[in-house]
């Protein structure tokens, strides 16, 4: 997706997707969802956003937004992750090259502003929050997604997805299982970016990729998750992980991977 599309699709990226409640329905929006910071903030009476129920304000501001050069920061009001370097996914089976310096390119860096535990989830504007992700994980007995900058045991992000681009890997068919011949550095078992999500066929993979300043289509956290809880398709009655395809039958995985 280009930067305007990312702004529309992703930006409220505060609390861990692992801290979820089964009674928060998919597609019902941010208020009341796992990304509604008014449910978790420790600032209490000292926080005007909690008092007024301003859900968006924990991540966004109409005025005086955070800016860092040309970084992707959509009217951002939440402190950026303090981790300078993340350890990328590494496996003998991965064809993609992931540069640690650009691993969190695009919206992923905003996700890590809370998900790596380095910034309290209720930090915004001039307010320093009091609840870190670790504390919330302890409260709800759920694991952290990425601790202390280590992202080596989570699904790879930060790589060029489109196999038609230099450095890109995905060369599989848009539909069907007619696997092309494998080429060096390419993966014909990953569908190309024109493919759609299973059970969410009005959205293409390309729409959920981040197009950087070089024009490359990068896989980010937003390729699998819709943080605004509007386009996701999590199964009803189970934990809502804000997924663009259901976990049932591994539909999310099989949207890209041919197995």
Secondary structure, 3 states (H helix, E strand, C coil): CCHHHHHHHCCCCCCCCCCCCCCCCCCCCCCCCCCCHHHCCCCHHHCHHHHHCCCHHHCECCCCCCCCCCCCCCCECCCCCCCCCCECCCCCCCCCCCCHHHCCCCCHHHHHHHHCCCCCCCCECCECCCCCHHHHHHHHCCCCCCCCCECCCCCCCCCECECCCCCCCEEECCCCCCCCCCCCCCEEEEECCCCEECCEEEEECHHHCEECCCCCEECCHHHCECCCCCCCCCCCCCCCCCECCCCHHHHHHHHHECC
